[in-house]
């Protein structure tokens, strides 16, 4: 069964850093464009960053210059390094397989990131 498992979330002070991981259960994910999304309370889910199989990346304005998405295909894992975190970055962060994102099984369960002093 397809599975994406996020980890690395937690509570961090403003200005701090976190590294999120998303481990896929099968190496087939190395062939797909992957993305991180986030959803804050009372808000719609929004794209954070995207990475192609060729490691071409793109970022939402909210994370540009602070967030870095990467992938390790040998480990079937993508990462989101988040620096200079702000309270408005507080959200549940999800990874997904972009071309299959209309199917719920290609989303992870999410990891909570809380930025607060």
N, C-alpha and C positions, 0 to 999 in steps of 0.2 A: 504494500500500500504506500502511496506517495505520502511523504511527510516532510514538512519544513519546521524546524525547531529553532526559535530565537532564544537568545540568552544575552546577559550582560547589562540589563537594565538595573536601575536602582535609584537611590536618592543621592543627589550631588548638589553642592553649593554653586551659586552663580559664578561663572568663570571657570568652573571645573571641566573635567573631561570624562567621557565614557566611550567604551568600545563595544558595540553590539555585534553579535555573531548570529548567523543564520545557517544552520547545517541542514543539508538536503539528504534524503535517504537513498538517493540514487545518483550515479555519475551522469545520468542523462541531462541533469540540470546544467552541466558545463556547456551545453549546446545552446542554452537559452539566454535571452536578456532577462536580467533580474532587477528587482527594484526594492527600495525601502519606502514605505508609506508611514504616515502617522495620523492619529486621530486624538484630538484633545476633547475633553468633556464639552458636550453641547455643540461641537463643530463637526463638519464633514471630514471624511478621510482625505488627506492630501498627499501628493507625491513629494518625497524628500530628495531622492537621488536614484539614478538608474545606471546600470552598467551592462554593456553588451558582452557577448562571448569574446570579442576582440579587445575587451577592457576599455572601450570608449565610454566615457562617463558624461553625465549631465546632472545638473543640480537645480533644485528650486532656488529662487532668490533668497529664501529664508535661511538656507544653509550654505550658500555660496561663500567660499573662503574660510568657513569654519568646519564643514563636514567633508569627509573623504570616504567614498565608497570604493571597495576593492573586492577581489575574489581570488580564492585559491582553489582552482579546479581539481587539484590532486586531493584536496580534502572535502570537496563538494560543499564549500562554505563561502558565503559572502560576509563582508564586514561593513560596519559603518563607524568610522572614527569621528567622534563629535567633540570638538574643542570649544572653548569660550562659551559654554552653555549659558542660556538665558532662561528666566522663568517661563517665557512663552514657548520654550521648547518642550515643556511638560506635556506628555502625551503617551499613548500606547503606540509603540513602533512595531510595524509588521513588515515582513518580507514577502515577496510574491514572485511567481514566474510570470513575467509580463504577458507573453502571448497566450497564456492560459488563465489569466486573472479573472475571467468570467466564471470560472469554476472554483467553488469554495475550497476544495482540497488542495489547491495550489497557493494557498495562503498559510502562513504560520499562525500560531495562536496569539502572538503578540507578546511584547515585553514592556513593562511600565518604566518610563523615565520620568522622574520628578526632580525638578530643579528648584530648590528652595533653600533659604538660609534659616 
